[in-house]
Amino acid sequence: MLKTEVKNGYTIVQLDHGKVNAIDTDLARALYNQFIQLENDPNNKGVILAGRPHGFSAGLNIKYLATCGAEKATQFWIEYIKALQAMVRYSKPFVCAITGYAPAGATIFTLCADYRIMAKGEKHVIGMHEFKMSLQIPEMLCDIYAYQMGEKNAWAAVQNAQLYQSDEAVEVGLVNESVEAEEVLPRAEKHVKKLMHVLPVVYKQSKQFFRKDLLKIVDRDAEVVAKEFIAFNTHPEILEMVDRFAATFKK
């Protein structure tokens, strides 16, 4: 699921799950466990979350969610939300190296980081495009997106199913830097090492001050959030759409 490389005080966590790093229950659980372990490791002073060259993650595994049934879908959302909580609550320097495309659910992963560096490239995009498929975005994910872009701008972007290339993503506040693909990881390492020079207790306290609203957003019971979302998705029109998706995938 993940490849980890421990360097001088920090860890690079690379997504390594299938062809496009599609997010499923196992990957979400692996990320949760990894960030909890790093939070509690006194030798760990910072983390970089990365993908493969030209591909961070294609987002949620929609095929799996459309065909797995309500019970497994609920379990997925529990694990996904727990992963978001662990990443947002990680108290040490956290840089995301967005090495390529990172739409939808992958976008939300990146927004948990303190600092984001994204690769230039025509196919390297970030943003929430669920409305193209009439998919509901869970409230917590909407709140995280709106935290970064502002409610008005986030809602306009979602309506347009807007995906942003790296330079555009800098302009709207989704990422901090746009660099050539081969420079993403070196820049991420340079930045995390810079942040590690700050006294850890100072960094931790300041991070809590500046991100208190984001911490409040994820301060919910993951199981309750997942069950509420699955219950919403029992609306007849939504079930009909999911059945159409499932039939397409089976073909």
ZAZA-551973 format. One record per residue (C-alpha): residue in one letter; z, x negated, y. Coordinates in steps of 0.25 Angstrom, whole numbers, plus 5000, padded with zeros to 4 digits. Each point is the difference from the previous one (the first is absolute). Last residue first. Layout:
% ZAZA-551973
aZXY
...
This chain:
% ZAZA-551973
k492650804980
k501550004999
f500149945014
t499250125005
a500850104993
a501349945005
f499550015015
r499650154998
d501450034994
v500649935012
m499250095009
e500450124992
l501549965001
i499949985015
e499450145002
p501150064991
h501249935007
t500749914989
n499849885009
f501250045009
a500949994988
i499549864997
f500449965014
e501450074999
k500249934987
a499649865005
v500950015013
v501250054992
e499849894990
a499949895011
d501350055007
r499749975014
d500349885010
v498549965001
i499850065014
k501449965004
l499649854997
l498750025009
d500850055011
k501049884999
r498949905000
f500349925013
f501550004998
q500049984985
k499049885001
s500949945011
q501250004991
k499249944988
y499449895009
v501349975007
v500749984986
p498849924995
l500049905012
v498650005004
h499249884994
m499650104989
l499150075010
k499149885002
k499949984985
v499650144999
h498949985010
k499449884995
e500050064986
a499350125005
r499049915008
p499749924987
l499850144992
v499050065010
e499249885003
e499050014989
a499750145004
e499749975014
v501150055010
s500550135006
e501450005005
n501150105002
v499650114992
l500150165001
g500149995015
v498850085005
e499349875005
v500449914988
a499450114991
e498749995007
d499949854998
s500450024985
q499050114997
y500650145002
l499950134991
q500150135007
a500150134992
n499650075013
q501250094999
v500949884995
a499649925013
a500350115009
w501450024993
a500349855001
n499650005015
k500950125004
e501249964991
g500049855004
m499349894993
q501049934992
y501150104999
a498950114998
y499549934987
i501549994995
d500250145004
c498750054993
l500449924987
m501450075000
e499450135002
p499149994988
i498549995003
q499250134995
l498749974994
s498850085005
m499049894994
k499549955014
f501450045005
e500649884993
h499449895009
m501349935004
g499749865006
i499649864996
v498649944998
h499449874995
k498650044996
e499349955012
g500949875000
k501149945008
a501349974992
m501350065005
i501449945005
r501150095000
y501549985005
d501350064997
a499550074987
c500250144996
l498650045007
t499349924989
f500550094989
i499550125008
t498649955001
a500049984985
g500350154999
a498850035009
p499049885001
a500349854998
y498649934999
g500149855001
t501149895000
i501050075008
a501149895000
c501350085003
v501149925006
f501550034997
p501149925006
k501350044994
s500750145000
y499250074989
r500350155004
v498650035003
m499549944987
a501150064991
q499850145007
l498549994997
a500249964986
k501050114998
i498950105006
y499049954990
e500950014988
i500450145003
w498650045003
f499549954987
q501250074992
t499550135007
a498649974996
k500549984985
e500750145000
a498950075008
g498849964990
c499349874998
t498650045004
a499950005015
l501049895002
y499349914991
k498650025006
i500749985014
n500549864997
l500649985014
g499449905009
a498849914998
s501049885001
f499949865007
g498649974998
h499149895006
p500749894993
r501150064992
g501250075005
a501249955008
l501550035003
i500749885007
v501549994999
g501249935007
k501249924998
n500250014985
n501149904995
p501150115001
d499250094991
n500550145003
e498950055009
l499049934991
q500450074987
i500050145008
f498649965005
q499549974986
n500650124993
y499450095010
l498649934999
a500050014985
r500450155001
a498850035009
l499149924991
d500450074987
t500050145007
d498649985005
i499349935012
a498649954998
n499949855000
v498550005001
k499649954986
g501350024993
h501449965005
d500249865007
l500750025013
q500549875006
v501449975003
i500249875008
t501449965000
y500849925011
g501049895000
n499049884998
k499150074991
v500150104989
e498750064995
t500050144994
k498950074993
l500250154999
m499650114990
